[in-house]
Amino acid sequence: MTAAVTTGRTGRVDLDLILDLVEPSARVLDVGCGDGLLLEALVDGRGCEGRGLELSQAGVNMSVARGLSVIQGDADTDLADFPDQSFDYAILSQTLQATREPRTVLRELVRIGRHAIVSLPNFGYWRVRWSLLATGRMPVTTALPQSWFDTPNIHLCTIQDFLDLALLEGLVVERAVAFDAGGRRRDIRSQRLANIFGQQAVFLLRR
């Protein structure tokens, strides 16, 4: 997926921002929860009722070892099994670009949760643009660390692309925050500037 900027309570600026967006004691589904770092912080730090869905068995094992309720599953196929509005928040952190059907996954998130939180790397970031222009090769950056032939990312997009998709789906963007390589946050007011200077972004959405 991506190599995230490190800072703050969880050690990752994107996860710290997600923590700030989730109301205490909320019912949360963390899709693609990995080793359970975010889910643990939500349960222990925010008093949330947390559940996780993770594709890799290793991730499930690490999450369960943290004492978390996590099952193995695929975001592309298994979200359909969850009832409508069964969670307050459905979270997808640094995973949308690795799904086969990102538009369908986004629809499922806002169906399952009263709110959806999505974080992703920005392929429009200026260092990515410069690397492509200067080398003529697919960029490798701290947020996109794998070579093109070795990456799980199959649907890379820009901040503008994602906002266009949210508009196409009729979603309300309640909050949109970009942050740079140093972890400095800025609310996305100018889409053009965010699309250039934001290395990653986090979106709070609802139907």
C-alpha positions as CSV (number, residue, x, y, z in Angstrom):
1,M,0.0,0.0,0.0
2,T,1.8,3.1,1.3
3,A,4.6,4.0,3.7
4,A,2.8,6.5,6.0
5,V,4.3,9.6,7.6
6,T,5.1,8.9,11.3
7,T,4.1,11.2,14.2
8,G,1.7,11.5,17.1
9,R,-0.2,9.0,19.2
10,T,-0.2,6.0,16.8
11,G,3.1,7.0,15.2
12,R,1.2,7.8,11.9
13,V,-0.2,11.1,11.1
14,D,-3.1,9.7,9.0
15,L,-4.2,7.4,11.8
16,D,-4.0,10.2,14.3
17,L,-6.2,12.3,12.1
18,I,-8.7,9.5,11.8
19,L,-8.7,9.2,15.6
20,D,-9.7,12.9,15.8
21,L,-12.6,12.4,13.4
22,V,-14.2,9.5,15.2
23,E,-16.6,10.3,18.1
24,P,-15.9,8.6,21.4
25,S,-17.8,5.3,22.1
26,A,-18.8,5.0,18.4
27,R,-19.4,1.6,16.7
28,V,-16.5,1.3,14.2
29,L,-15.6,-1.1,11.4
30,D,-12.0,-0.9,10.3
31,V,-11.7,-2.4,6.8
32,G,-8.2,-3.5,5.9
33,C,-7.2,-3.1,9.5
34,G,-3.7,-4.6,9.0
35,D,-2.0,-5.3,12.4
36,G,-4.8,-3.6,14.3
37,L,-2.9,-0.4,15.3
38,L,-5.7,2.0,14.5
39,L,-8.4,-0.3,15.8
40,E,-6.6,-0.7,19.1
41,A,-6.2,3.1,19.5
42,L,-9.9,3.5,18.7
43,V,-11.0,0.9,21.3
44,D,-8.5,1.9,24.0
45,G,-8.2,5.6,23.4
46,R,-11.7,6.5,22.2
47,G,-13.8,3.9,24.0
48,C,-15.1,2.6,20.7
49,E,-16.9,-0.7,20.0
50,G,-14.5,-1.8,17.3
51,R,-14.6,-4.6,14.7
52,G,-12.0,-5.3,11.9
53,L,-11.8,-6.9,8.5
54,E,-8.4,-7.9,7.2
55,L,-7.4,-9.8,4.1
56,S,-4.1,-11.2,5.3
57,Q,-3.9,-14.0,7.9
58,A,-0.8,-12.4,9.4
59,G,-2.7,-9.2,9.9
60,V,-5.6,-11.0,11.5
61,N,-3.3,-12.9,13.8
62,M,-1.5,-9.7,15.0
63,S,-4.9,-8.0,15.5
64,V,-6.2,-10.9,17.5
65,A,-3.0,-10.9,19.6
66,R,-3.9,-7.3,20.6
67,G,-7.2,-8.6,21.9
68,L,-9.2,-7.2,19.0
69,S,-12.3,-8.6,17.2
70,V,-11.0,-9.1,13.7
71,I,-12.1,-11.5,11.0
72,Q,-10.4,-12.4,7.7
73,G,-12.2,-11.0,4.6
74,D,-11.8,-9.1,1.4
75,A,-13.2,-5.6,1.0
76,D,-14.1,-6.3,-2.6
77,T,-16.4,-9.2,-1.8
78,D,-17.2,-9.4,1.9
79,L,-18.6,-5.9,2.7
80,A,-21.9,-6.9,1.2
81,D,-22.5,-9.2,4.1
82,F,-22.7,-6.4,6.6
83,P,-26.2,-4.8,7.3
84,D,-27.1,-1.3,6.4
85,Q,-26.0,1.4,8.9
86,S,-24.6,-1.3,11.3
87,F,-21.7,1.0,12.3
88,D,-21.3,4.7,13.0
89,Y,-18.0,4.7,11.1
90,A,-16.7,2.5,8.3
91,I,-13.0,3.2,7.9
92,L,-10.7,2.3,5.0
93,S,-7.2,3.5,5.6
94,Q,-4.6,3.4,2.8
95,T,-6.5,0.5,1.1
96,L,-8.9,1.9,-1.5
97,Q,-6.2,2.1,-4.2
98,A,-5.5,-1.6,-3.7
99,T,-9.1,-2.8,-4.2
100,R,-10.3,-4.2,-7.5
101,E,-13.6,-2.2,-7.5
102,P,-12.9,1.1,-5.6
103,R,-16.2,2.7,-6.6
104,T,-18.2,-0.3,-5.3
105,V,-16.2,-0.5,-2.1
106,L,-16.9,3.2,-1.5
107,R,-20.6,2.6,-2.0
108,E,-20.4,-0.3,0.5
109,L,-18.7,1.9,3.1
110,V,-21.3,4.6,3.1
111,R,-24.0,1.9,3.2
112,I,-22.6,0.1,6.2
113,G,-21.6,3.2,8.2
114,R,-23.4,6.4,9.0
115,H,-20.1,8.0,8.1
116,A,-17.2,6.7,6.0
117,I,-13.5,7.7,6.6
118,V,-11.1,7.1,3.7
119,S,-7.4,7.8,3.6
120,L,-5.3,7.5,0.5
121,P,-2.0,8.5,-1.1
122,N,-2.2,11.4,-3.6
123,F,-0.8,10.6,-7.0
124,G,-1.0,14.3,-7.9
125,Y,1.6,15.2,-5.2
126,W,4.3,17.5,-6.7
127,R,7.1,15.1,-6.0
128,V,5.2,12.4,-7.8
129,R,4.6,14.7,-10.8
130,W,8.3,15.8,-10.8
131,S,9.6,12.3,-10.6
132,L,7.5,11.2,-13.5
133,L,8.5,14.2,-15.6
134,A,12.2,14.0,-14.8
135,T,12.7,10.2,-15.1
136,G,9.9,9.1,-17.3
137,R,9.3,6.2,-14.9
138,M,6.6,5.4,-12.4
139,P,7.5,7.3,-9.2
140,V,8.8,5.8,-6.0
141,T,8.2,8.0,-3.0
142,T,7.8,7.6,0.8
143,A,4.0,7.3,0.3
144,L,4.4,5.0,-2.8
145,P,7.5,3.0,-1.9
146,Q,7.1,0.0,-4.2
147,S,8.2,-0.3,-7.8
148,W,5.4,-0.5,-10.4
149,F,5.8,-4.3,-10.8
150,D,5.8,-5.0,-7.1
151,T,3.0,-2.8,-5.8
152,P,-0.4,-3.8,-4.5
153,N,-1.8,-0.5,-5.7
154,I,-3.9,-1.0,-8.8
155,H,-6.1,2.1,-8.8
156,L,-4.0,5.1,-7.9
157,C,-5.8,8.4,-7.9
158,T,-5.3,12.1,-7.0
159,I,-7.2,14.1,-4.4
160,Q,-9.1,15.7,-7.2
161,D,-10.0,12.3,-8.7
162,F,-11.4,11.1,-5.3
163,L,-13.4,14.3,-4.8
164,D,-14.8,13.9,-8.3
165,L,-15.9,10.3,-7.4
166,A,-17.5,11.4,-4.2
167,L,-19.5,14.0,-6.2
168,L,-20.4,11.4,-8.8
169,E,-21.8,9.2,-6.0
170,G,-23.7,12.0,-4.4
171,L,-21.7,11.9,-1.2
172,V,-21.3,14.7,1.3
173,V,-17.7,15.5,2.1
174,E,-17.9,16.6,5.8
175,R,-14.2,17.0,6.2
176,A,-11.2,16.7,3.9
177,V,-7.6,17.1,5.1
178,A,-4.3,16.8,3.3
179,F,-0.9,16.5,4.8
180,D,2.6,16.8,3.4
181,A,5.7,14.7,3.8
182,G,6.4,16.4,7.2
183,G,3.0,15.6,8.5
184,R,1.7,19.2,8.4
185,R,-2.1,19.1,8.0
186,R,-4.3,21.5,6.0
187,D,-8.0,21.4,5.4
188,I,-8.7,21.1,1.7
189,R,-10.2,24.4,0.7
190,S,-8.4,24.9,-2.6
191,Q,-8.5,21.6,-4.4
192,R,-5.7,22.6,-6.8
193,L,-3.3,23.5,-4.0
194,A,-4.1,20.3,-2.0
195,N,-3.7,18.2,-5.1
196,I,-0.2,19.6,-5.6
197,F,1.1,19.8,-2.0
198,G,-0.8,17.1,-0.2
199,Q,1.2,13.8,-0.1
200,Q,-1.8,12.0,1.5
201,A,-5.4,12.9,2.4
202,V,-8.2,11.8,4.7
203,F,-11.9,12.2,3.9
204,L,-14.9,12.1,6.2
205,L,-18.0,11.2,4.1
206,R,-21.7,10.4,4.4
207,R,-24.5,9.6,2.1
